[in-house]
Amino acid sequence: MGLSAKDSLHLKEALQIAVVKCSERCLYQSAKWAAELLDALPEQVDEQKLAEASGSGPGNYVHPAFYPTPDPEEAALEARELNKYLLAKSFFDCKEFDRCAAVFLPESLLASLLTAKPNDVASTKGKARASSMSAPDQQALPEISQKSLFLALYAKIISGEKRKDEDAEMIMGPHDLGTVTNKQLLVVSRFLSRWFSERKTEDGEHPTSYGFLEYLYGMVLVKEKNDAIALDYLMQSVHLFPWNWGCWLEITNLISRIEQLNKIAPHMPQNIMSFIFHANTAVNLYQQGQDLAASLGDLLDIFPTSSFLLTCRALLNYHSKDLLAAEQDFSNILALHPHRLDSLDHYSNILYVLNLRPKLAFLAHLCSSIDKFRPESCVVIGNYYSLLSLHEKAVSYFRRALTLDRSCLSAWTLMGHEYVELKNTHAAIESYRRAVDVNRRDYRAWYGLGQTYEVLEMHAYALWYYKKAAGLRPWDGKMWQAVGSCLQKMGRDRDGIKALKRALLADSYYESTASSFGSGGPIDRTAQMDPEVLLQIANMYDRLDEEDDAKAYMELCVAQEDGGATSADGAGLGDSVAIHHDSPRGPASDGGGEGGDRGGHEGTGVTVATSKARMWLAKHAMRTEDYVTANRLATELCQDGVEVEEAKALIRE
């Protein structure tokens, strides 16, 4: 997917405009994202050619990013209030947010919005032309440009967020209930609902809207849990100005299923931003497959050194359990952008699971030297201490990350794992719950809740949480194995067998499994299978008195020793595997380290699971008077060194 020189020129110009427009409105993260993408675009056309293409000489060329606003009325307002705008922006840059807002919106006006009774704007979805205020003598809205209005209202929201963090209790303290809210949202919401209502025309929205106020209103509605209307406004925003990455991220956070993404995709603006959004959202939804990898490859052809796209590719490999490739991707990103801390918490998870302690130590030292007060740095250092089994120290760093940013998902989830290690199940459950509040798509938090309730032997709760995790990652056998084991403990053997069969098929045969789940269809005996799961299925068939099926699965379990498959998680370790290593830092539970990369036909060798299966088969042969088979199996057990005494008793018998 290459771009022509002309398309590349237009893309470069659009990204330059995006950086300027977002910077003018103090949307620094969106401006940074666009600037990084711009920097990753290979140079093809210089400014001289650009000037020639525009028909101007190099001396009097003005870049489109600095053209005056096309609407004359808006341009006149911006020119008139330039001094005030510069003052307000300088206040914002100095983090004096209330002073910034007061330059354009006096407190008396905002107070009048709070005292007046609002109509139910949400119920009419913004279609009513009536004023959103019921008072007949309501104060008129100030006549200022959209740019200045955005800056003032955005400063008000940031001021509220700052005060919310100040009012919040200590992380996981006795009064930290996570219920402190941003008190400025109400006034901003009422102001914008009235502003949009007054600007309605018979044909729809006012033609001079530039998309930023729609983005701001959508963001406020998201915080007010009004997702449906928020999505409408955010969609309007990306149509009016598609280069605001913050708006695309808000839409991503509203999408919890791939079906939702596919449903809204046709209504998106058809440009490269929509393409990037689709790929990023699919990665966030833990999607896999060649199509997604090809999409990211096409984008990387256009932006070869984009740290954002390279991170997306690394996360795709991470979610696909290809840890070695993900580690290599993150290592390359670090070499290209050695001072970039974004997403390094994911890199530390990978190094943790691969048990690469020297690399994790280097990463922790690097992050600390760049900025020790970034949430990502604290998470990396916390992971390092966790790998050293210094769990109290790890918790202190995860809490520090959350003090800096309460929406840091990794810190909540990983802190839950640390509390499990410290046997503090109450704190672990609370940490996982807060992680789910931040992002309901985080399967690791749901899975952690399931495991914690299973430790407490509250299997009904554990099953519900495991099912949530399996719904988010339906192709991950680990999730279905947890569901099946839980059903087994609840005595629901028939349902447990279905779930464990899906666990066997899920990783390699997700597409075919989706249609045959629960059908009890044949299992491919040549595929890699986990002896532990096969033994569980066989035992459940045995309890159901279905001896033929039980025998078939016991034989299949034994067959894994020599050429069947490698165990998915070190069969035989069973339930003694610590929760911390099962799925906390990502999907990699396939033996960890380099073991997950082994071929499928080496065989597992003798494991506890295969020996138990062999013992069952020997006893079954005794019951059916097949003494030759029983003797052979018992002799093999004596050679294996597992269940030796019972095997000798069988031979004597």
Phi, psi and omega in degrees: 000080179268162178248144174288165180300322181292315179296321179297322179295316179295320180296317179299316180296316181297319179292323176297317177298319181299317180299315182294312183297317180291322179295320178301329182260010178062027173272075192292323181293320178293320179295318179297317180299313180295322181293321178294321178293321178297319180293333181279351180280120182300141179290124178235325183232128181274171183297329179299313179294325178299317179296318179296320181296330181276356178080016180245155174283161182297334183287323185250020181285133175243128181292142181304334180298338183250013173296148174294158179302133185299325181284121185298322180296316179293320180297320179296319178296317181296320180293320184293323186256020184303315181300315180294321180299315180297323177295312182298318182293323178294323176298316180299315181297331178271008178065027173261078192289321180294321177296321179300312181295322184291341178300320183251333184236096180296151183300328181298320179295314182294324178295323180295329178293326181282328183281331180284154182271120181279149169283164179281083183294323184297323184291333179268000180053033174078010185272341182288138179270351180294154178296147179279004179241139184269344182290131182291332183253037183298150181288135181290148176289145182292148180268090179229164182291159180296325180297314180292322179296317178300313183300317182294314182290323179294320177298323179296318179294316180296323177299317179295321179295320180297316180292326178298317178294324180291325182279342184292150179283173176301142182305126179061021176285176184297334182250011180275089182261357180070024185254001179290133184243165176278112186283352180271350183297322184297313183293321179293320179298315180293320179299311184291324179297321178289321181298314179293323180297318182289337183265004178294143172239172180299330183269000181124215184292155177297133188294344184264017177285141185248004172097339185283323178289328174298319178298316181296317180294320177299318180297318179295317180296326176297315180293334177271008178064029179256068195293321186297312180289325177302316181297323178300313182292322179294323177294320176301318183298314183290337174286323182283321179215093188283358188262009178269098185296330178302323180293318178298322180294323177298320178294318178304318182291340179274349185260121183249351181221149180296332178296322177297318180298314180294331181289320183271345184306317181295341182266003179278156172298138184271085177210182186293332179295321177296322179295315178296316179302315183298316181295316182295318180294320178299320177295318179294336178269012178062031177285157179225180172118165183293326182298315180293319178297321179293321179299315179294324177297319178298318180293323179289338173295327181277319182239077190299328185250018182294117180297325180296311182290323177296324176294320177302317180294319178297318179293326177299315178294322179299311180291336179273007179069012176270077189293323183294319177293319179297318179297319179295320178299313181294325178297320177294320179298318181295325178291322180286321186229075188293345181253010182269123182262347183302132175068007178290344174296324176294320179299319180294326175299317181296314180297326178296310183295323178282355179060037179268077188297317180299319179294320180294323177296317178298316181296318179297318179295319180298311181299319181295324181285332180280307180196101185284351180253029170261140180307321181299320179298317181295322179294317179299314180295320177300318178297322180297314179294327177296319179296332177275003182065025174264076193289326178296319179294321179299315179301319182297324179285324177294323177294323178296319177301320182285332174295323179284326181206104184291349179262017180284100187298313183304319184295318179298312184295313183293327177295325175300317179297321180295319179294328175297316178298327180274006179063025178258081188292326180298313180293325179297314180298318179296320179297314179297320179298319180292325176298318179293325176297323180290316182210108183287354178271000186279097183296332183296322179291317177299316180295319178297320176299317179299314181294321181294316178292331176292321176300323179280002181060033174256078193290330179296316176296314182302318181298319182298316181289322177298321179295324176298316179296317180294327177294327179281331179228071187292344180266002183266111183301330181300321181295315182289329176296320178295317178299313182297317180296322180293316178297323179299316180292336178273000180080012180262070188296320183298314178292324179297321178298316180300315182294319181289328174296321177294324177299321179296322187268339195301309188299318186262333190232045185301317184298314182286330182291325185305325182271334186256006182303126177085359184276350181067028182290173183292148177263136177287112186284351180268351184279163174294134178217153182270117181303326180299317180292317179300320179295319178299316179299314181299317180297322179291321174298322179297318179293333178275005181060033175253079191295325183296314179293320179299315180298318181300318181284328174296317179296321179295324178296314180296325182295342181290345182296321187232077173104000178286294181188166171277151178289142184287335180215038180071065186308142181103338175288331174057217186282357181280353177295129183296141178305326185301329185259357187281313181200023189286315188262021175136190190279358191276095175238011187278055178090351180062164175055212186281347183299329181292353184260000186289159180290166186271001186238021178278336185084154183272344191074187182285129175231170178301319182296313182292328178291321176296320178296319180295321178296318178299316181295322178296316179294322178296320179295323177296317181296325181268010177062029174264077190290331179297312179296318180299317180296317180299313182295319180295322177296318177299322180295321178297322179290326182290335182079016178239139181055039190294313185297317180294324179294318179296322178297321179295318181297318179297320180297000000 
